Structure formats: structure tokens, C-alpha cells
Amino acid sequence: MYLTKEVKAEIFKKHGGEAKNTGSSEGQIALFTHRINHLTEHLKRNRKDFNTERSLVKLVGKRRSLLDYLIKTDIVRYREIIKELGIRK
């Protein structure tokens, strides 16, 4: 499995403050970004995997919703997270 407990804990520790802070917006956005990158690589190899493509679109929508929430509540945190994760080009 590409996403083990240790990898998730590291993502939340790096972006959420601590490993157990799984509810932070930044941590969830970072986790979604990690999963989106993995699914994107999978779809490059398996073009006709439409179920994975649907899952990818749903994940992007969830991440977008969290980013919209973050931009409304705290623009500074929003700018930091997109810069750190390299979401915008």
C-alpha cells in the first residue's frame, strides 16, 4: 500500500502541527494532494481505468472545497499551504 500509517502520520506532522491532528485543513489538503499525485501517476500508466479517474475527480473536488474554506477563513494559511505543496503553478 502506498499510504501507510507512518506516511500519513508524517504528512499530518509536517502540515497539521502534530501526527494526531488529523482534522486540520492543512493536513487534510496535504493528504489529498499526496493521494492525487499517486492517482495521477497511476492514470498515466492505465489510461482506461475510469473508476480511478472518477475517484481522482472526487478527490480534487474535496481538496478544492477545503481550499475554498481556508481562503475564506485565513488567507495567510491558504497562501502558505499552496506554496508549500506547489498546487498552483
C-alpha positions in Angstrom: 0.0 0.0 0.0 1.4 3.4 -0.9 -0.2 5.1 2.1 0.8 3.5 5.3 0.2 4.7 8.9 3.7 6.1 9.1 3.4 8.1 5.8 0.0 9.6 7.0 1.5 10.4 10.4 4.4 12.2 8.7 2.1 14.2 6.4 0.0 15.3 9.3 3.0 16.1 11.5 4.6 18.2 8.7 1.4 20.1 7.7 -1.0 19.7 10.6 1.3 20.5 13.5 1.4 17.0 15.1 0.7 13.5 13.9 -2.6 13.2 15.8 -4.1 16.4 14.4 -5.9 14.8 11.5 -8.7 17.4 11.4 -6.6 20.4 10.4 -7.4 21.8 7.0 -3.7 21.9 6.0 -3.1 18.3 7.0 -6.2 17.1 5.0 -5.2 19.2 2.0 -1.7 17.7 2.1 -3.1 14.2 2.4 -5.4 14.8 -0.6 -2.5 16.2 -2.6 -0.4 13.1 -1.9 -3.3 10.8 -2.9 -4.0 12.9 -6.1 -0.3 12.7 -7.1 -0.4 9.0 -6.7 -3.6 8.5 -8.7 -2.3 10.8 -11.4 0.8 8.6 -11.8 -1.5 5.5 -11.9 -3.7 7.0 -14.6 -0.6 7.9 -16.8 0.1 4.1 -16.9 -3.5 2.9 -17.1 -5.5 5.3 -19.3 -8.7 3.4 -19.4 -9.1 3.0 -15.6 -12.3 5.1 -15.4 -13.1 4.2 -11.8 -9.8 5.6 -10.7 -10.4 8.6 -12.8 -13.7 9.2 -11.1 -12.0 8.9 -7.7 -9.4 11.4 -8.8 -12.0 13.9 -9.8 -13.8 13.5 -6.5 -10.6 14.0 -4.5 -9.8 17.1 -6.5 -13.2 18.5 -5.6 -12.8 17.7 -1.9 -9.4 19.4 -1.9 -10.9 22.4 -3.7 -13.7 22.7 -1.1 -11.1 22.7 1.7 -9.0 25.3 -0.1 -12.1 27.5 -0.6 -12.8 27.2 3.2 -9.2 28.0 4.0 -9.2 31.1 1.7 -12.4 32.4 3.4 -11.1 31.9 6.9 -7.4 32.6 6.8 -5.8 33.9 3.5 -2.2 33.7 5.0 -2.5 29.9 5.8 -4.0 29.4 2.3 -1.0 31.1 0.7 1.4 29.1 2.8 -0.1 25.7 2.0 -0.4 26.3 -1.8 3.2 27.5 -1.8 4.5 24.6 0.3 2.6 21.9 -1.7 3.2 23.5 -5.1 -0.5 23.3 -6.0 -0.5 26.5 -8.1 1.9 27.0 -10.9 
